[in-house]
Amino acid sequence: MRKKKVDNKNYKFIDSAILNNATYLDYLDRFKKVALSIFEWVNLPKSMNARWLEMCLFYKGQASLLKDKNFGFINTNCTSDGYINIYGLPTELNCYSFEYQEDRRLYTGLNPTEDNEEQQYEEAILVQNNFESVPTCGTLELFAYRLYEVERTCDVNIKSQKFPVMIIVDENQRLMMENLYNQYDGNQPFIFGDKQQLDSNMLKSINTEAPYVVDKLTEYKEKIWNEALSFLGINNINLDKKERLITGEANANNEFINLNLQSYLAPRLEACRQFNELFGLTGTDKEISVRVRSDLNNIIKQEMSIVSDFNNDGKVDETDSKIKEVVENE
């Protein structure tokens, strides 16, 4: 059987494609680690798993909380089923996970039954990532793609500063020049002294005059990164700026960030309220809740964030942090 000829010229393209993919996945992984760590579920039953709950919300946009006769309290993936109720929500949920599947009625509190215990095994709570049940991952994938494009463009621009010329040689000398360039690109000095193989008539160069734009690209990358953090509801004010931060601008920026954060927090809190109501946990020491996970004690949290902190009971403190004017001395 005739062997297929391997084109050695594709190796560099493959290496570049691998690096492209690795850069994109690296940024996406950074975002995922942040997004999955924002919220802390308080007082969840031991049979539930907060990590899996947040992953379902991150990738699918919704999840379910239910009580199973074999496993007890559990959280699963879910899809909408049945009809649409008066609030535009599904009347049933298909609750599923690995080696688990069960159809449940959606708990709304509209039709309570006399047999509360039986109702607990027939209904499930819908947990939404936001009020539209849109997953977080889709938007973060777009941010990761933009950051990957900028980062790889920076790499190419830096390379062009290192070797800002285009080499034109005879096709017979192509492999030799590629080997020499690989040495140069690898920061390895080389000396070539075969006059018969390479002369001035065979070798020409064109100056690409590539401008240095890494500084501008880095600034653009920071804007994309900050926009992604704002999308997640994370304060990203740059204290290194040398201009005065006007109080009104800081207020507007923090309000926007806070609303983004609340778009994730509010539906989670509503799911907790319904869970406590269905299973009779309201006002007890087993009542579940969710809060923003933040152990930072820095100037941003103390003076700029308008997102209220939570006390040890998982309830919002009444006193909000105040926004102050920050002045950077020039």
N, C-alpha and C positions, 0 to 999 in steps of 0.2 A: 504494500500500500504506500502510495506516495505521500511523504510528509508535507504538511503545509508550511510554506516559507514564512518565517517570522520577520516582520518589518521592524527593524531596530529603531527606525526613526520615530516610532510611536511611544517609545519609553519615556521621553521627557514629557510628552503630553499626558501620559498616564500618571506620572509623578505629580504633575501640576494639578490634575483632576483630584488626586487623593488629598493633596494639601488644601484645595478649595473646599472639598467636602469636610475635611477635618476642622477647618476654620469655621464653617457654618455650624457644624454640630457643637463646637466648643462654645460659641455664643449662645446657642439655643439651650445648652445644658446649664450655662450660667443663669439664664433667665428662669429656667425651670426650678433650679434650686431656690431662688428667691421667691418665686410665686408659690411654691409648695410650703414655704416656711412662714408665710405672712400671718396665718390664723392659727390660734390655739383653741382646741375644743376642750372645754372644761367639764369635768365630772362625767365623761362618757362611761357607760358600763364597760367592764373589762372584756366582754365578748365582742365589743366594737373596735374598729381600727381607724384612727384619725388619719393616718397616712393614706390608706386606701380610699377613704372618703374624699380627701383633697385631690387625689389622683383622678378619681372619677369625675369630679367637678372640673379639673384642669383639662382633661381630654374629651369628656362627653358633655359637659355643661350642666349635668344634673345627676342626682343620685337618690337613693331611697333609704329610709330608716324604718325598720319593722321588727316585729317580735315573732320569732319562729318557734314552733313547738319542740323542735329538736335542738336548735342552737341557742335559743334565747334571743336577746337583742342583737341584731346584726345590721350592717350597712352594705348595700350592694349597688351595682350599676342598675340603671332602669331606662326603659323606653316608654313612650306614651302609648296608651291603648284605650279601647272603648270609644266613647263619645266625648264631646266637649261640653263642659258644664257652663253655668251662667257666668262664671268668671274667666272663661276662655282657657280653662285647664282640663286635662284629660280626666275622665271619670275613673280610669283604671291605669295601673302601672304594671308593666312586665318587669319584675325584679329578678335580676340574674347576676351570676358571678361564675367562677370556675366550679363546675359540677353542681351548680345550684340554679334553679329557675322556679319562679312561682308568680302567679298573677294575683294582684291585690287591688282592692278598691282604694282610690285616693281619699285620704282623710281631709275633710274640709271643715268639720264641725257643724255642717248644715243639718245632718240627719242623725243625731245621737240615738243609740238604741238602749233599751233597758238592760240588756245583757252586755255590760261593759267589757267583761273578760273575753267574750266571744268576739266582740268588735275589734279588740286589740289584735286578734289573730287573723282578722279578715281585711284590715286596712293597713295602709302604709303612708309614711310621710314623704312628701317630695321635697328634696333639698335642691335649690337652684343656685348655680354659680353666680348668676345675676337674674334680674327679673325677666330676661328674654331666654334664659337657659343657654346662653352662648358660651362655648368653651374658651378658656384663656389661651390655649396653645396656638390657635390659628393666627391671632394677632402677633404673638411673640415669634412665631415662625417668620412673619414678614419683617419684623425688626431684626431678627438674627440674619436674615438674608441681606438686608441693607448694610448691616455692620460687616458682614463677610465681604461684600462688594468693596466697601471702603478700605478694609484692612488689606485685601489682596491688591487693590490699586496702589496703596502705600508701598507694599512690597515691590511692585513693578517699578514704581517711581524711584525708589531707593536704588534698585538695580540699575536703572537708567543713569543715575548719577555716578555709579561706580564704573560703568562702561558705556558712555554716551555716544557710541559710534555704531554704524552698521557696516559689517565686513562683507565685501564682495570678492569672491575668489572663483577660480576655475573649479568646475564640478569635480575634477580629479583630486583637488586639494581640500574638498569639503570635510571629509572625515578627519584629516589631520588638523584643520583649523578648529573643528569642534572639540577635539581632544585638548588642544591648547587653551581654548576658551574655558573648558571645564576646569582646567588647572587654575586659570585666572579667577574664575567664579568661586572656586573653593579656597581662595586666598593662598594659593600655592605659587610661589615665584617659579618662572621657567625661563630657560635659555634655549633658543633654537638656532642651530648654526649650519644647516644644510643648504648651501647656496643653490645647488642644482635643483632642489625640489621647490624652493620658494624664492621668487625674485620680485622685484618691484612691478613688473609688468603683469604678474598674476594676482597681485594683492592690491585692492583699493578699499577705501573706507569713506563713509558718509557720516558727517556729524549730525546726530539727531537733534541736538540742541534742546533736549528735554528739560523743561523748567522744573524747579523743585517746588512741589505743591503739597508735600507731606504735612506741613503745618496747617494749611487750609483744610486738608482732608481730616486731620486729627480734630480740628474744631468742629467740622461737620459730624464726625463720629460721636463726639461728646453730645451734640444736640440730639442725635438719634437715641443715644443711650439714655439721656435725661427724659426724652419723650416716652420711652418705654417704661421708665420708672414712674413717671406721672400716670401712665396708663394703669400701672399696678397700684397706684395710690401711695407711692413712696416719695417722701420729700427729697428733693435733689437740688436745693439751692446751693450755688457755688460761692463759698465764702472767700475764694481767692480773687474774685473780681475786684478791680480797683476803683470801681465807681460806687456812688452812694446807692444803696438799695432803698428805694422809696417805699414808705409804709403801705400806700395804696396798692402798689404793684405786688408787694409781698403778700398782702391780704388776698388779692385776686388769685394769685398763683396757688396759695395754700388752700383757698376755697375750692379751686378746681381739683387739686390733688385729693382733698378730703372727700369730695363728691365721688371721685373715682373709687376711693377706698370704700365709701359707704355703699356703692353699687354692688360690691361683693359681700360686705358685712350684713347689710339689711336683710337679704333673703336667707342668709344662714341663721340670723337671729329669729326670723319668722319660723323657720323649720324647727328650731329649738323650742319655741313657744308652743307650736302644735304638738311636738313630741311630748313635752311635759303635760300638756292638756289631755292628750289621748291616753297616756299611761298613768295619769294621776300623780305626777311628780311635782306639780306646781306648788311652790312654797315649802317643799321638803328639802332635806339635805342631799337628796339624789337628783335634784333638778339640774339639767344639763344647760350649758351655754357655750358661747364662742366669743373670743376676744382677739384683738390684734396682738400678736406676739412681738413685744419690743422691750428689750432689756437695756437699751441705750440710755446713757445719762450724759448727754452732750448738749452743746449750745443749740443745736437744731431742735432737739426734742424739748428743751426747756423754754426756748424763747421764740421759736418760729412755727412749730407745728400747732395747728388748730384742731388736730384730731384728739379728742378727749381720751385720757388714759382710763384704764379699768382698775377697779380695786380687786382685792383678793377674792371677793365673792362673785366676780365676773360681771359686775354691774358698772355702768358708766358713772364716773365721778361728775358731780354737778359743776365743778369749777373747770372751765376750759383754760388751756394755756393761752397766754396773750402773745400777740404778734408785736414785736418791737422793731424799731428801725436799727439797721446794722450799718455802721460806717467803717469803711476800710481806709485807714490813714495812708495817704499817698506818700 
